């Protein structure tokens, strides 16, 4: 996931999803963003036993594109949310996007 760490982005749902998905893919581990939920998300990560999930508050554009290009999927759970720039970047790099209707 990439985005501002705020309630409407549904990061808590993403972390619950990570908990389940990591049973099949233990290498899922990056959230890029910063915002008011950062400390709360760190507590949720600890509570769920996901200490290897990293919240990267800042990346260079090059690092972001490299992470997106290497990712198996881009998780986009914000609601309400339009067609975000991060979603467009992931799709442009050929990374499958997981989202809701």
KEKE-3310 file (N, C-alpha, C; in steps of 0.2 Angstrom, whole numbers, plus 5000, padded with zeros to 4 digits):
npx = (5004:5002:5001:4993:4993:4979:4962:4952:4959:4959:4970:4970:4962:4970:4981:4975:4972:4985:4990:4983:4987:5000:5002:5003:5012:5025:5034:5027:5028:5028:5023:5020:5020:5014:5007:4993:4989:5000:5007:4997:4995:5008:5006:4996:5002:5012:5003:4997:5007:5016:5029:5038:5033:5035:5033:5036:5040:5044:5050:5061:5056:5061:5064:5051:5045:5053:5050:5036:5037:5043:5033:5021:5008:4997:4989:4974:4964:4957:4943:4930:4937:4945:4952:4967:4984:4994:4988:4987:5001:5006:4998:5003:5016:5014:5010:4999:4983:4974:4958:4943:4926)
npy = (4994:5011:5028:5041:5040:5038:5036:5034:5027:5014:5006:4997:4987:4982:4978:4967:4959:4957:4949:4937:4934:4933:4920:4912:4919:4924:4935:4947:4964:4979:4995:5011:5027:5041:5049:5053:5041:5033:5029:5022:5012:5006:5000:4991:4983:4977:4970:4961:4953:4956:4960:4961:4969:4984:5001:5013:5029:5039:5039:5039:5044:5035:5023:5020:5017:5006:4997:4996:4990:4978:4972:4959:4963:4977:4984:4992:5000:5012:5022:5034:5034:5039:5036:5034:5042:5033:5020:5021:5022:5010:5001:5006:5001:4988:4980:4970:4976:4976:4979:4987:4987)
npz = (5000:4997:5003:5012:5029:5035:5042:5032:5022:5026:5032:5044:5040:5029:5036:5044:5033:5028:5039:5036:5023:5024:5029:5018:5009:5016:5013:5012:5015:5015:5018:5012:5017:5027:5041:5052:5058:5060:5073:5079:5069:5070:5083:5080:5071:5080:5089:5080:5077:5067:5065:5055:5045:5037:5039:5029:5030:5021:5004:4990:4973:4964:4972:4976:4964:4961:4971:4968:4956:4958:4966:4970:4970:4972:4985:4987:4997:5000:5005:5004:4988:4973:4957:4961:4961:4965:4963:4949:4946:4950:4941:4929:4930:4928:4939:4948:4954:4969:4974:4980:4974)
capx = (5000:5005:4996:4993:4990:4973:4957:4948:4963:4958:4976:4969:4959:4975:4985:4972:4973:4992:4990:4981:4991:5007:5003:5005:5017:5029:5038:5023:5030:5029:5018:5023:5016:5015:5001:4990:4988:5006:5008:4992:4997:5013:5003:4992:5007:5014:4997:4995:5013:5018:5034:5042:5029:5038:5030:5041:5036:5046:5054:5062:5052:5065:5063:5044:5044:5056:5046:5030:5038:5044:5028:5016:5001:4997:4983:4971:4958:4954:4936:4929:4943:4944:4958:4973:4990:4998:4985:4990:5008:5006:4996:5008:5022:5012:5008:4991:4980:4969:4954:4936:4921)
capy = (5000:5018:5033:5045:5035:5041:5031:5032:5022:5007:5002:4992:4981:4980:4974:4961:4955:4955:4943:4931:4933:4931:4913:4910:4923:4928:4941:4953:4968:4986:5000:5017:5033:5044:5052:5053:5034:5030:5026:5017:5006:5002:4996:4986:4978:4973:4966:4956:4949:4957:4965:4962:4974:4990:5007:5018:5036:5043:5035:5043:5041:5029:5018:5019:5013:4999:4993:4994:4985:4971:4969:4955:4966:4983:4984:4999:5000:5018:5023:5034:5035:5039:5033:5037:5042:5027:5015:5022:5021:5002:4998:5007:4996:4981:4977:4969:4980:4973:4985:4985:4990)
capz = (5000:4997:5004:5018:5034:5038:5043:5026:5018:5028:5034:5048:5036:5026:5041:5045:5027:5028:5044:5033:5017:5026:5030:5011:5007:5021:5011:5011:5021:5015:5017:5011:5019:5034:5043:5059:5061:5060:5079:5080:5065:5073:5088:5077:5068:5085:5091:5075:5076:5060:5066:5049:5041:5038:5037:5026:5029:5015:4999:4984:4968:4961:4977:4976:4958:4961:4975:4965:4950:4961:4970:4967:4970:4975:4989:4987:5000:5002:5003:4997:4984:4966:4954:4964:4958:4967:4959:4942:4945:4950:4935:4923:4930:4927:4945:4949:4959:4973:4977:4981:4969)
cpx = (5004:5000:4997:4990:4985:4967:4953:4952:4962:4964:4975:4966:4965:4980:4982:4973:4980:4993:4988:4985:4998:5008:5005:5011:5021:5032:5034:5025:5031:5023:5022:5018:5017:5008:4999:4989:4994:5008:5003:4993:5003:5011:4999:4997:5010:5009:4996:5001:5016:5024:5039:5039:5032:5034:5036:5038:5038:5051:5056:5057:5055:5064:5056:5043:5047:5052:5039:5031:5040:5038:5024:5009:5002:4990:4981:4964:4954:4947:4933:4936:4942:4950:4964:4979:4994:4995:4987:4997:5009:5004:5000:5014:5020:5010:5001:4989:4974:4965:4947:4932:4921)
cpy = (5006:5023:5036:5040:5039:5036:5029:5027:5015:5003:4996:4986:4978:4975:4967:4956:4953:4949:4937:4929:4930:4923:4909:4913:4927:4934:4947:4958:4975:4990:5007:5023:5035:5048:5051:5046:5030:5026:5021:5011:5002:4997:4990:4980:4974:4968:4960:4951:4950:4962:4966:4967:4981:4996:5012:5025:5040:5038:5040:5040:5035:5023:5016:5015:5007:4995:4991:4989:4978:4968:4964:4958:4973:4983:4991:4999:5006:5019:5029:5036:5035:5035:5036:5037:5035:5021:5015:5020:5013:4999:5000:5003:4989:4977:4976:4973:4976:4979:4982:4989:4998)
cpz = (5000:4998:5011:5023:5038:5038:5036:5021:5020:5029:5039:5045:5032:5030:5043:5039:5026:5033:5040:5027:5019:5027:5023:5008:5012:5020:5010:5017:5020:5014:5017:5013:5026:5035:5050:5062:5062:5067:5080:5075:5067:5079:5086:5074:5074:5088:5087:5074:5070:5060:5060:5044:5042:5035:5035:5025:5023:5011:4994:4979:4965:4966:4976:4970:4958:4965:4972:4959:4952:4965:4966:4966:4974:4978:4989:4990:5002:5000:5007:4993:4977:4963:4956:4960:4959:4963:4951:4941:4945:4944:4929:4924:4929:4933:4946:4954:4962:4976:4978:4975:4971)
residu = (UNK:UNK:UNK:UNK:UNK:UNK:UNK:UNK:UNK:UNK:UNK:UNK:UNK:UNK:UNK:UNK:UNK:UNK:UNK:UNK:UNK:UNK:UNK:UNK:UNK:UNK:UNK:UNK:UNK:UNK:UNK:UNK:UNK:UNK:UNK:UNK:UNK:UNK:UNK:UNK:UNK:UNK:UNK:UNK:UNK:UNK:UNK:UNK:UNK:UNK:UNK:UNK:UNK:UNK:UNK:UNK:UNK:UNK:UNK:UNK:UNK:UNK:UNK:UNK:UNK:UNK:UNK:UNK:UNK:UNK:UNK:UNK:UNK:UNK:UNK:UNK:UNK:UNK:UNK:UNK:UNK:UNK:UNK:UNK:UNK:UNK:UNK:UNK:UNK:UNK:UNK:UNK:UNK:UNK:UNK:UNK:UNK:UNK:UNK:UNK:UNK)
# end
